[in-house]
Amino acid sequence: MVVNPHLKFSYEDYKNMPESETTRYELIEGELYMVPSPSFEHQHTSGGLYRALADFVEERGLGTVLAAPLDVVLKGKRRESVVQPDIMFISKARSKIIHHEEIRGGPDLIVEILSPSTGKRDRTAKKMLYARHGVTEYWLVEPESETIEVLKLTARGYRLVATYSKKETLRSPLLPGLEISLQKIF
């Protein structure tokens, strides 16, 4: 939901908003969006994916896996965007983007779990934003249909690598050897 479509916010405005235990926001190119609390299915799916991804990355010493809420600041030519992806992976090679209060730059992998209120934005504005900021791989998780789309960044934007269903095993082009049985996730 756009709070006010005519008012453009800055990163400084975003940082100065009062903290809330119940309300989260994202700032996408000046537009402030309220992000509703995740559903049980969302949290359950997120937890399973986080555990599988974090275990794989940790066992191999590949980097860091983080979960929302944590700000990812993406600087644009005219204004910054601040998003809170459900799950993100940052490789050791790019660990310099990790800062105390936020991530400054695009992670290597972002996982967004779609909901009725955020799905359209995740598939459009955020997808374009992530591509512009070099997020190598983007997963769109659809809890309702129990599917995950794995997208890989190319010179022309994201390309669909595969759509995995509950009965399949997800594989990642970015993380060779990663195999996640989706029956354990959904």
C-alpha positions in Angstrom: 0.0 0.0 0.0 1.4 3.4 -0.9 1.1 5.7 2.0 0.9 9.0 -0.1 1.5 8.7 -3.8 2.5 12.4 -4.2 5.0 12.6 -1.4 8.6 11.4 -2.1 10.6 10.3 0.9 14.4 10.3 1.3 16.6 7.8 3.1 17.0 10.3 5.9 13.2 10.5 6.3 13.0 6.7 6.4 15.8 6.4 9.0 14.0 9.0 11.2 10.7 7.3 11.2 9.6 6.1 14.7 10.4 2.4 15.4 7.5 0.1 15.6 7.1 -3.5 16.8 4.2 -4.1 14.4 4.8 -2.0 11.3 7.6 -2.4 8.7 8.2 -0.1 5.8 10.2 -0.2 2.5 11.3 2.8 0.5 11.4 2.1 -3.3 12.7 5.1 -5.3 11.0 7.6 -3.0 7.7 5.7 -2.5 7.1 4.6 1.0 5.3 1.2 1.4 3.9 -0.3 4.5 4.7 -4.0 4.7 2.1 -6.0 6.5 3.0 -8.7 9.1 3.8 -12.0 7.4 1.2 -14.9 7.6 1.9 -18.2 9.3 2.5 -19.9 5.9 4.9 -17.1 4.9 6.9 -17.5 8.2 6.9 -21.3 8.0 8.2 -21.2 4.4 10.7 -18.5 5.2 12.1 -20.5 8.2 12.5 -23.7 6.2 14.3 -21.9 3.3 16.5 -19.9 5.7 17.6 -23.1 7.5 18.4 -25.0 4.3 20.3 -22.1 2.7 22.1 -21.0 5.9 23.2 -24.6 6.7 24.6 -25.0 3.2 26.4 -21.7 3.2 27.8 -22.1 6.7 29.1 -25.7 6.1 31.1 -24.5 3.1 32.1 -21.1 4.5 30.6 -19.3 1.5 29.4 -16.1 3.3 26.4 -15.0 5.3 22.6 -15.7 5.1 20.3 -13.1 6.7 16.6 -12.8 7.2 14.2 -9.9 7.5 13.8 -7.5 9.1 17.1 -6.0 8.0 17.5 -2.9 5.8 19.1 -3.3 2.4 20.1 0.2 1.1 20.3 0.5 -2.7 21.6 3.9 -3.9 20.1 5.2 -7.1 21.1 8.2 -9.2 18.3 10.4 -7.8 17.3 8.6 -4.5 18.0 5.6 -2.4 15.7 2.6 -1.9 15.5 0.6 1.3 14.0 -2.9 1.1 13.8 -5.8 3.6 14.0 -9.0 1.6 12.7 -12.1 3.4 16.1 -13.9 3.0 19.4 -12.8 1.5 22.8 -14.4 0.8 26.0 -12.3 0.7 29.2 -14.0 -0.4 32.5 -13.7 1.4 33.8 -11.8 -1.6 31.1 -9.1 -1.1 31.1 -9.0 2.7 32.1 -5.4 2.7 28.5 -4.4 2.0 27.5 -5.7 5.5 27.4 -2.8 8.0 26.2 -2.6 11.6 22.7 -1.2 10.9 22.2 -2.2 7.3 23.4 -3.9 4.1 24.7 -1.3 1.7 24.4 -2.7 -1.8 22.8 -5.6 -3.6 23.2 -9.1 -2.0 24.2 -12.0 -4.2 20.9 -13.7 -3.7 17.5 -12.4 -2.6 14.5 -14.5 -1.7 11.1 -12.9 -1.6 8.1 -14.8 -0.4 5.0 -13.5 -2.2 1.8 -12.4 -0.5 -1.4 -10.9 -1.9 -0.3 -7.5 -0.7 3.4 -7.6 -1.9 3.5 -10.1 -4.8 2.9 -7.5 -7.6 5.6 -5.2 -6.2 8.0 -8.2 -5.8 7.5 -9.2 -9.4 7.8 -5.7 -10.9 9.4 -2.7 -9.0 11.6 -4.8 -6.7 12.7 -7.2 -9.5 13.8 -4.2 -11.6 15.5 -2.6 -8.6 17.4 -5.8 -7.8 18.5 -6.2 -11.4 19.8 -2.6 -11.5 21.8 -3.3 -8.3 23.4 -6.5 -9.5 21.6 -9.1 -7.4 22.8 -12.2 -9.2 20.0 -14.5 -8.3 16.4 -13.8 -7.3 13.9 -16.4 -6.0 10.2 -15.7 -6.0 8.4 -18.0 -3.6 4.7 -18.6 -4.0 3.3 -20.3 -0.9 -0.2 -20.6 -2.3 0.9 -22.6 -5.4 3.9 -24.1 -3.5 6.3 -23.1 -6.2 9.6 -21.3 -6.4 10.9 -19.4 -9.5 14.6 -19.1 -9.7 15.8 -16.2 -11.8 19.3 -15.4 -12.9 20.6 -12.0 -13.8 21.8 -11.6 -17.3 22.9 -8.5 -19.4 19.2 -8.1 -20.3 17.7 -8.5 -16.9 16.5 -11.6 -15.1 16.0 -14.9 -17.0 13.9 -17.7 -15.6 16.1 -20.7 -14.9 13.4 -22.9 -13.5 10.1 -23.1 -11.6 10.2 -25.7 -8.9 7.1 -27.3 -7.4 6.6 -29.0 -4.0 7.6 -32.5 -5.4 10.9 -31.2 -6.8 14.4 -30.3 -5.6 15.5 -26.7 -6.0 19.0 -26.1 -7.4 20.8 -22.8 -7.6 23.0 -21.7 -10.4 24.8 -19.3 -8.0 25.4 -22.0 -5.4 26.5 -25.3 -7.1 25.6 -28.3 -5.0 22.7 -26.6 -3.2 19.7 -28.9 -3.3 16.6 -28.1 -1.3 13.8 -30.7 -1.2 10.7 -28.5 -1.4 8.5 -31.2 0.3 10.4 -30.1 3.4 9.6 -26.4 2.8 5.9 -26.4 1.9 
